[in-house]
Amino acid sequence: MASVNELIWDDTVLPFQLDRADMRGRMARIDAALGEMLAQHDYPKQVREVVAEAVLLAALIGQTMKLRWRFSLQIHGDGPLRMVVADYYAPKAEGESARMRAYATFDRDRLLPEAAPYSQLGKGTFGIMIDQGEGMAPYQGITPLVGSSLADCAETYFAQSEQLPTRFALTISASETAVRAGGIMLQHLPKASPHANGDGGSAEGGLLTGDDLVAGDDAENWTRATTLLATVTAPELLGPALTPDQVLLRLFHEETPRIYDAQPVRFGCSCSEAAVRKSLSIYSAKDIATMTTDAGTVTADCHFCGAHYTLDPASLGFEADKQAD
């Protein structure tokens, strides 16, 4: 039976700030919501672990999004694990849960049983997309796949693209029947960077790291806080012996942590018949005909939740839209 602490803190993101060190962060535990996302698919263990890490990162980063915005991690590789996508939908109103969804595409026959999950991606890109809603151009940023984890990629992204020193401590507990994820994100508050003039960094290929972006007292604070972060254990990140606020106080009590209200998250997909129709409205009647099955229908499946849609081809495409007008 789950403990009271576990029930309270599952599927939450807890924002905090370290006043003494001039840093902010989030701690997240994702359990039931992650289980629902993975239950939609028959993923091998290596794929499930990478998807779980992407979901955890999306929760930690996405929690800062404004109401109704969507944050998306989009990872593409040339290995047997070709793509991983994790979406975080900010609440529609204050007090509501955020929604998350995720999926992956892979070549099952090419997966390497003994290789580390992250290595199944091969070479590729780590992308971030922020959708601010109707009438606003989405923000996109891309950096290479680097290091030995998606967390390494995210740290490189923030250093290279945002000039923000960022550090993650993540853990994934994956069995054949369940996956649980927990982690902490630590980020220095924005300041003028010593590499703002475009100088190369200390990482492979001249990429920047968080350590490259701090100097003087900031460097001392950064080193102290990240050293403390490195002492966190997997049981602390996953619970249930300690709640997230207790973990943060254990790690950073000398940094004067200020803890804010937790953000609950749940599994939720944005797909709908209306969204499918909108995506098909760009096609002509000739195009729609090529999509029509022998049964005389057009079908569509959602990669995220597995929803299946069966539509009348006569009602689809831009020509059908013009007739409706």
DOTORVO-414606 format. One record per residue (C-alpha): x, y, z. Coordinates in nm, 3 decimals, padded with zeros to 5 digits. Layout:
BEGIN
+---------+---------+---------+
!      px !      py !      pz !
+---------+---------+---------+
!       X !       Y !       Z !
...
+---------+---------+---------+
% end
This chain:
BEGIN
+---------+---------+---------+
!      px !      py !      pz !
+---------+---------+---------+
!  00.000 !  00.000 !  00.000 !
!  00.127 !  00.349 ! -00.085 !
!  00.219 !  00.574 !  00.205 !
!  00.044 !  00.907 !  00.271 !
!  00.356 !  01.095 !  00.160 !
!  00.371 !  00.901 ! -00.164 !
!  00.007 !  00.965 ! -00.242 !
!  00.038 !  01.337 ! -00.172 !
!  00.353 !  01.396 ! -00.376 !
!  00.310 !  01.163 ! -00.672 !
!  00.269 !  01.348 ! -01.004 !
!  00.372 !  01.690 ! -00.877 !
!  00.630 !  01.957 ! -00.959 !
!  00.750 !  02.166 ! -00.663 !
!  00.914 !  02.502 ! -00.751 !
!  01.167 !  02.656 ! -00.513 !
!  01.428 !  02.929 ! -00.488 !
!  01.764 !  02.941 ! -00.310 !
!  01.784 !  03.301 ! -00.195 !
!  02.142 !  03.288 ! -00.067 !
!  02.275 !  03.134 ! -00.389 !
!  02.052 !  03.338 ! -00.625 !
!  01.911 !  03.023 ! -00.789 !
!  01.576 !  02.870 ! -00.871 !
!  01.469 !  02.515 ! -00.927 !
!  01.199 !  02.251 ! -00.939 !
!  01.164 !  01.904 ! -00.793 !
!  00.930 !  01.655 ! -00.960 !
!  00.799 !  01.305 ! -00.899 !
!  00.605 !  01.142 ! -01.183 !
!  00.439 !  00.805 ! -01.124 !
!  00.075 !  00.733 ! -01.216 !
!  00.071 !  00.990 ! -01.499 !
!  00.384 !  00.834 ! -01.645 !
!  00.232 !  00.488 ! -01.613 !
! -00.074 !  00.602 ! -01.810 !
!  00.144 !  00.749 ! -02.085 !
!  00.348 !  00.430 ! -02.120 !
!  00.042 !  00.205 ! -02.097 !
! -00.072 !  00.337 ! -02.437 !
!  00.226 !  00.165 ! -02.604 !
!  00.421 ! -00.160 ! -02.608 !
!  00.768 ! -00.016 ! -02.549 !
!  01.077 ! -00.224 ! -02.469 !
!  01.247 ! -00.138 ! -02.140 !
!  01.522 !  00.076 ! -02.302 !
!  01.263 !  00.288 ! -02.484 !
!  01.047 !  00.326 ! -02.174 !
!  01.342 !  00.459 ! -01.976 !
!  01.426 !  00.726 ! -02.235 !
!  01.059 !  00.828 ! -02.264 !
!  01.040 !  00.848 ! -01.883 !
!  01.345 !  01.076 ! -01.872 !
!  01.196 !  01.299 ! -02.143 !
!  00.868 !  01.323 ! -01.949 !
!  01.052 !  01.412 ! -01.629 !
!  01.255 !  01.682 ! -01.805 !
!  00.942 !  01.822 ! -01.970 !
!  00.771 !  01.845 ! -01.629 !
!  01.069 !  02.017 ! -01.465 !
!  01.119 !  02.268 ! -01.748 !
!  00.755 !  02.313 ! -01.850 !
!  00.633 !  02.410 ! -01.503 !
!  00.744 !  02.768 ! -01.576 !
!  00.507 !  02.800 ! -01.875 !
!  00.225 !  03.053 ! -01.857 !
! -00.137 !  02.938 ! -01.849 !
! -00.246 !  02.753 ! -02.164 !
!  00.104 !  02.744 ! -02.316 !
!  00.250 !  02.415 ! -02.441 !
!  00.610 !  02.310 ! -02.387 !
!  00.748 !  02.026 ! -02.599 !
!  01.070 !  01.827 ! -02.598 !
!  01.143 !  01.680 ! -02.943 !
!  01.440 !  01.445 ! -02.966 !
!  01.550 !  01.299 ! -03.301 !
!  01.826 !  01.041 ! -03.353 !
!  01.971 !  00.821 ! -03.627 !
!  01.982 !  00.512 ! -03.403 !
!  01.717 !  00.245 ! -03.345 !
!  01.531 !  00.492 ! -03.119 !
!  01.440 !  00.747 ! -03.385 !
!  01.225 !  00.999 ! -03.202 !
!  01.096 !  01.085 ! -02.854 !
!  00.838 !  01.358 ! -02.791 !
!  00.712 !  01.476 ! -02.452 !
!  00.453 !  01.754 ! -02.420 !
!  00.363 !  01.961 ! -02.114 !
!  00.036 !  02.158 ! -02.133 !
!  00.023 !  02.433 ! -01.872 !
! -00.305 !  02.454 ! -01.676 !
! -00.594 !  02.633 ! -01.841 !
! -00.667 !  02.812 ! -01.513 !
! -00.500 !  02.863 ! -01.175 !
! -00.540 !  02.563 ! -00.947 !
! -00.589 !  02.309 ! -01.227 !
! -00.353 !  02.024 ! -01.314 !
! -00.105 !  02.046 ! -01.596 !
! -00.142 !  01.776 ! -01.862 !
!  00.135 !  01.564 ! -02.010 !
!  00.170 !  01.315 ! -02.293 !
!  00.458 !  01.138 ! -02.469 !
!  00.545 !  00.887 ! -02.738 !
!  00.844 !  00.738 ! -02.919 !
!  00.916 !  00.581 ! -03.257 !
!  01.177 !  00.308 ! -03.287 !
!  01.298 !  00.010 ! -03.489 !
!  01.249 ! -00.287 ! -03.260 !
!  01.479 ! -00.513 ! -03.462 !
!  01.767 ! -00.263 ! -03.436 !
!  01.756 ! -00.210 ! -03.059 !
!  02.076 ! -00.320 ! -02.886 !
!  01.982 ! -00.526 ! -02.576 !
!  02.306 ! -00.461 ! -02.388 !
!  02.347 ! -00.093 ! -02.479 !
!  02.248 !  00.194 ! -02.250 !
!  01.900 !  00.334 ! -02.322 !
!  02.025 !  00.681 ! -02.423 !
!  02.278 !  00.536 ! -02.669 !
!  01.989 !  00.388 ! -02.870 !
!  01.930 !  00.740 ! -03.006 !
!  02.266 !  00.759 ! -03.182 !
!  02.351 !  01.102 ! -03.322 !
!  02.085 !  01.365 ! -03.357 !
!  01.921 !  01.673 ! -03.211 !
!  01.761 !  01.786 ! -02.886 !
!  01.485 !  02.036 ! -02.954 !
!  01.263 !  02.257 ! -02.740 !
!  00.941 !  02.414 ! -02.866 !
!  00.713 !  02.658 ! -02.683 !
!  00.366 !  02.717 ! -02.826 !
!  00.215 !  03.039 ! -02.689 !
! -00.123 !  02.990 ! -02.854 !
! -00.325 !  03.132 ! -03.140 !
! -00.166 !  03.420 ! -03.326 !
!  00.179 !  03.371 ! -03.174 !
!  00.477 !  03.218 ! -03.355 !
!  00.616 !  02.920 ! -03.163 !
!  00.964 !  02.947 ! -03.014 !
!  01.207 !  02.673 ! -03.119 !
!  01.563 !  02.591 ! -03.016 !
!  01.786 !  02.299 ! -03.117 !
!  02.120 !  02.167 ! -02.993 !
!  02.305 !  01.840 ! -03.066 !
!  02.260 !  01.521 ! -02.870 !
!  02.556 !  01.517 ! -02.631 !
!  02.682 !  01.340 ! -02.321 !
!  02.531 !  01.024 ! -02.178 !
!  02.172 !  01.128 ! -02.104 !
!  01.889 !  01.358 ! -02.204 !
!  01.970 !  01.555 ! -01.887 !
!  02.315 !  01.628 ! -02.034 !
!  02.145 !  01.747 ! -02.353 !
!  01.911 !  01.976 ! -02.157 !
!  02.201 !  02.128 ! -01.962 !
!  02.385 !  02.194 ! -02.289 !
!  02.072 !  02.345 ! -02.443 !
!  02.028 !  02.596 ! -02.159 !
!  02.397 !  02.686 ! -02.157 !
!  02.427 !  02.720 ! -02.535 !
!  02.089 !  02.864 ! -02.634 !
!  01.972 !  03.049 ! -02.322 !
!  02.304 !  03.128 ! -02.147 !
!  02.157 !  02.988 ! -01.824 !
!  02.369 !  02.761 ! -01.600 !
!  02.149 !  02.457 ! -01.536 !
!  02.203 !  02.128 ! -01.357 !
!  01.978 !  01.820 ! -01.328 !
!  01.975 !  01.526 ! -01.089 !
!  01.737 !  01.261 ! -01.223 !
!  01.661 !  00.899 ! -01.148 !
!  01.437 !  00.649 ! -01.325 !
!  01.317 !  00.329 ! -01.162 !
!  01.200 !  00.093 ! -01.436 !
!  01.079 ! -00.264 ! -01.402 !
!  00.891 ! -00.479 ! -01.650 !
!  00.561 ! -00.360 ! -01.502 !
!  00.615 ! -00.007 ! -01.374 !
!  00.824 !  00.306 ! -01.420 !
!  00.872 !  00.584 ! -01.166 !
!  01.074 !  00.902 ! -01.217 !
!  01.204 !  01.173 ! -00.985 !
!  01.441 !  01.464 ! -01.027 !
!  01.560 !  01.811 ! -00.938 !
!  01.644 !  02.098 ! -01.173 !
!  01.871 !  02.378 ! -01.049 !
!  01.920 !  02.697 ! -01.249 !
!  02.112 !  03.017 ! -01.184 !
!  01.895 !  03.326 ! -01.212 !
!  01.963 !  03.520 ! -01.536 !
!  02.265 !  03.751 ! -01.532 !
!  02.514 !  03.886 ! -01.782 !
!  02.721 !  03.589 ! -01.896 !
!  03.101 !  03.595 ! -01.935 !
!  03.038 !  03.421 ! -02.269 !
!  02.775 !  03.664 ! -02.394 !
!  03.014 !  03.768 ! -02.673 !
!  02.990 !  03.425 ! -02.835 !
!  03.316 !  03.273 ! -02.709 !
!  03.331 !  02.894 ! -02.731 !
!  03.277 !  02.676 ! -02.427 !
!  03.470 !  02.395 ! -02.261 !
!  03.253 !  02.106 ! -02.381 !
!  03.309 !  01.890 ! -02.687 !
!  03.283 !  02.093 ! -03.007 !
!  03.318 !  02.419 ! -02.817 !
!  02.969 !  02.395 ! -02.667 !
!  02.906 !  02.586 ! -02.345 !
!  02.845 !  02.428 ! -02.006 !
!  02.687 !  02.579 ! -01.697 !
!  03.032 !  02.614 ! -01.539 !
!  03.142 !  02.833 ! -01.832 !
!  02.868 !  03.086 ! -01.759 !
!  02.948 !  03.182 ! -01.399 !
!  03.234 !  03.385 ! -01.254 !
!  03.338 !  03.534 ! -00.920 !
!  03.086 !  03.497 ! -00.636 !
!  02.837 !  03.341 ! -00.878 !
!  03.086 !  03.065 ! -00.957 !
!  03.135 !  02.996 ! -00.586 !
!  02.758 !  02.981 ! -00.526 !
!  02.710 !  02.762 ! -00.832 !
!  02.980 !  02.517 ! -00.726 !
!  02.845 !  02.496 ! -00.372 !
!  02.484 !  02.439 ! -00.478 !
!  02.562 !  02.185 ! -00.749 !
!  02.794 !  01.998 ! -00.510 !
!  02.505 !  01.973 ! -00.263 !
!  02.272 !  01.863 ! -00.542 !
!  02.511 !  01.580 ! -00.631 !
!  02.457 !  01.428 ! -00.285 !
!  02.089 !  01.355 ! -00.347 !
!  02.007 !  00.983 ! -00.356 !
!  01.767 !  00.784 ! -00.571 !
!  01.542 !  00.696 ! -00.272 !
!  01.518 !  01.068 ! -00.188 !
!  01.421 !  01.157 ! -00.544 !
!  01.164 !  00.879 ! -00.573 !
!  01.024 !  00.879 ! -00.215 !
!  00.820 !  00.798 ! -00.017 !
!  01.033 !  00.819 !  00.300 !
!  01.086 !  01.194 !  00.252 !
!  00.855 !  01.445 !  00.090 !
!  01.007 !  01.677 ! -00.174 !
!  01.009 !  01.976 !  00.061 !
!  01.196 !  01.768 !  00.319 !
!  01.449 !  01.661 !  00.056 !
!  01.509 !  02.023 ! -00.048 !
!  01.560 !  02.128 !  00.313 !
!  01.803 !  01.841 !  00.366 !
!  02.005 !  01.940 !  00.059 !
!  01.994 !  02.318 !  00.074 !
!  01.907 !  02.428 !  00.429 !
!  02.210 !  02.663 !  00.438 !
!  02.101 !  02.824 !  00.109 !
!  01.774 !  02.951 !  00.260 !
!  01.533 !  02.761 !  00.033 !
!  01.198 !  02.926 ! -00.040 !
!  00.938 !  02.669 ! -00.144 !
!  00.629 !  02.757 ! -00.350 !
!  00.300 !  02.581 ! -00.420 !
!  00.327 !  02.243 ! -00.591 !
!  00.187 !  02.197 ! -00.943 !
! -00.002 !  01.868 ! -00.997 !
!  00.031 !  01.694 ! -01.335 !
! -00.174 !  01.424 ! -01.503 !
! -00.184 !  01.233 ! -01.827 !
! -00.391 !  01.416 ! -02.085 !
! -00.401 !  01.427 ! -02.465 !
! -00.515 !  01.720 ! -02.679 !
! -00.626 !  01.509 ! -02.975 !
! -00.987 !  01.534 ! -03.098 !
! -01.191 !  01.477 ! -03.410 !
! -01.193 !  01.853 ! -03.467 !
! -00.812 !  01.863 ! -03.452 !
! -00.788 !  01.574 ! -03.701 !
! -01.028 !  01.750 ! -03.937 !
! -00.824 !  02.070 ! -03.911 !
! -00.502 !  01.885 ! -03.996 !
! -00.669 !  01.729 ! -04.303 !
! -00.823 !  02.055 ! -04.422 !
! -00.506 !  02.144 ! -04.617 !
! -00.556 !  01.852 ! -04.859 !
! -00.752 !  01.848 ! -05.185 !
! -01.023 !  01.597 ! -05.268 !
! -00.765 !  01.410 ! -05.480 !
! -00.530 !  01.387 ! -05.183 !
! -00.810 !  01.270 ! -04.956 !
! -00.896 !  00.998 ! -05.208 !
! -00.547 !  00.851 ! -05.172 !
! -00.603 !  00.829 ! -04.794 !
! -00.942 !  00.659 ! -04.823 !
! -00.958 !  00.293 ! -04.721 !
! -01.131 !  00.012 ! -04.910 !
! -01.417 !  00.056 ! -04.664 !
! -01.469 !  00.411 ! -04.791 !
! -01.345 !  00.592 ! -04.482 !
! -01.042 !  00.794 ! -04.376 !
! -00.886 !  00.680 ! -04.051 !
! -00.639 !  00.845 ! -03.816 !
! -00.469 !  00.729 ! -03.498 !
! -00.318 !  00.946 ! -03.224 !
!  00.046 !  00.860 ! -03.157 !
!  00.014 !  00.977 ! -02.798 !
! -00.303 !  00.816 ! -02.660 !
! -00.397 !  00.563 ! -02.927 !
! -00.736 !  00.720 ! -03.003 !
! -00.877 !  00.600 ! -03.338 !
! -01.083 !  00.826 ! -03.564 !
! -01.299 !  00.714 ! -03.858 !
! -01.414 !  00.996 ! -04.087 !
! -01.626 !  01.044 ! -04.398 !
! -01.388 !  01.151 ! -04.681 !
! -01.660 !  01.372 ! -04.832 !
! -01.639 !  01.596 ! -04.527 !
! -01.260 !  01.641 ! -04.539 !
! -01.011 !  01.857 ! -04.726 !
! -01.015 !  02.223 ! -04.821 !
! -01.269 !  02.167 ! -05.099 !
! -01.514 !  02.031 ! -04.843 !
! -01.447 !  02.338 ! -04.629 !
! -01.524 !  02.568 ! -04.922 !
! -01.850 !  02.385 ! -04.992 !
! -01.944 !  02.417 ! -04.626 !
! -01.894 !  02.792 ! -04.652 !
+---------+---------+---------+
% end
